Amino acid sequence: MIGTVLSGSIGGMLLAPTFSGALGEWLGWRHPYLVAAALVLLPAGLWALLPSGEPSLQPRRRPGAATRLRNAGVPGPTTTTPGYIGA
């Protein structure tokens, strides 16, 4: 995970000046700033489209391991076998 983040960070540091320099030479000095602003505002616009409902205060109930195994057809422990040895 850290390697992926660091490689993306280093790749961005190496490619951003190249991309913005080429874009600036091609379209003018303002366009790299406009592209950067659009790349910042795009996630903000997508964030605004997300539902704004409050999260539930009740924790989600997930089936336990025994329930999942039972639903998969795996036999569970029998109730006739004592859970301890000796009395």
C-alpha positions, 0 to 999 in steps of 0.5 A: 500500500505504501509503495503504491502511494509513494510511486504515485507521488513520485510519478506525479512529481515527475510528470506534472511539470512535463504535462503542464509545460507541454500544455502551457507551450501549446495553449498558453500559460493560463491553461495548466492552471485551468486544468488543475482547477478543473481536476480539483473541482471535478471530485468536489462536484461528484461529492455533491451528488452523493446522498446526504443521509445521516448514517444509522446509529444502529450497527449493521448486523452481520451473521456470525461464523457459525451462521455462515457455516450452517448456511453453507451446509457445514455441520456444527458441533453437537449438543450432546458432547460435553464442553469439558472433560470430567466432572 
